[in-house]
Amino acid sequence: MRQAALAACFITLSCLTAQALMQSKQKGRITGLVIDETKRPIVDAVLGIAETTAQGDLNEMAPMTNEHGAFEFTDLPPGRYTLLVNAPGYQARKHVVEVKAGETAKTEITLQRSDR
């Protein structure tokens, strides 16, 4: 009796672990750069998800670009994402990115100065 209970517990844990691994592999990422028209990185640009067609929970905070203009969104359900990018001195821009299961979507976003 005890061995049957242990076996059932082991099978249940194995199934839960396999399900968690499959779900983590179904998520994707967005990485990229925010640059100006001269290809210089824009530091401290703020990005947010304006719209999405993804099914699932989004727990992502809005990242800021680093000293290289780089940013990253992680743990995203597959789908189409519209990013909103803002930086002081530049015109805000929307940018669409497609995220596929288990993949990293790489993108480059060019902002124009707002004084134009």
SULQUIDA-V938340 format. One line per field, one symbol per residue. phi: phi as a letter, one per 30 degrees, with the letter a starting at -180 (. if undefined). psi: psi as a letter, one per 40 degrees, with the letter a starting at -180 (. if undefined). burial: + if it has 9 or more other ideal C-beta (glycine too) atoms within 8 Angstrom, else -. Layout:
phi=???
psi=???
burial=???
This chain:
phi=.ddddddddddddddddddddddddddbbbbabcbcdciddcdidccbcdbacdckdccddddcdddcidbacbhcdelccccccbaeibddbcbcbccceiccdcbbccccdddc
psi=ddddddddddddddddddddddddeeiaihiaihiadeeiihifihiihdiieihiihfhihiiiaeeeiihhifhiiahhhihhihheihiiihhhhhiheihhhihhhiiiee.
burial=-------------------------+++++++++++----++--+++-+--+-+---+-+--+++---+++++--++++++++++-+--+--+++-+-+-----+-+-+-+++---
